[in-house]
């Protein structure tokens, strides 16, 4: 079986690694009549195109910047950041194999049999966050009489921005994708007309305290999907360095995937392959990798300049609150 790990110690560039992995995976898939590995190959080609930083990313980021300029004009008293990234290769590979493992396991647990190839392909067609943008806002304390008031107003501004975003981007060639009832908002601050598009992790606050608004757009000019996340600074801190930190999320996934061994080995090759690939990635020792523009002293201290582990930044933009007055906004 071909795995990404086989190519991460060669000293090659990330593009050479991808080229070789895709080539060998596709060749092996054809020899073994493995339809899922063919889907896997196409998935990796899409990642490769993203990492190449094609012109459409510049054009797309420019449209997102237009919303930044709108916010700077309409909310001069807010501080906010815009960030954009392409999903990292390792994280995308983990997610692809994780989807296979989880879907087959859940299906087996429910029906006592395995899903068809067609059902599995349909599950793997749901990737919408290769490209993601994040808007983080903060209302400086000098504009509020109390912390409770500041948080209340900050949340109101966040939902105001969420209400405006879909129409703003649709006028610039994007189409908001229905969330299909996933994490449907219960907040009265979200307008009825935009309800179908948002996954609201604020009104559905989970066990790990993760909070954010998520919406997916289809960029008609580049024919690609992009996810936009909206958060307050406090929500972003919880997600990045607090109880919802991604490393803690991954630890939960590790435990979750370890239970998948309940499926008898050898009965479903798609499960077995995805499980093995996923476990190998989770056990990677970053300091041993040899990939161009990547360095690590351990699994926590990583300098990634190639989109291998932490993704590639495509839009850093920051607005610091400059407008100040003694009166209420």
Protein Blocks (a to p, Z undefined) as FASTA:
>chain_A
ZZfklmmmnopafklmmmmmmmmmmmmmmmnopaklmmmmmmmmmmmmmmnopaklmmmm
mmmmmmmmmmmmmmmmbccddddddddfklmmmmmmmmmmmmmmmmmmmnopacdfklmm
mmmmmgcklpacdddddddfklpfbfklmmmmmmmmmmmmmmmmmmmmmmnopacddekh
papafbfkbcfklmmmpccfklmccfkopacdddddddfklopacddddddfklmmmmmm
mmmlfklmmmmmmmmmmmmmmpcghkamklmmmmmmmmmmmmpcfklpccehiacfbfkl
ccdfeommnopafbdcddddfbdcfbdZZ
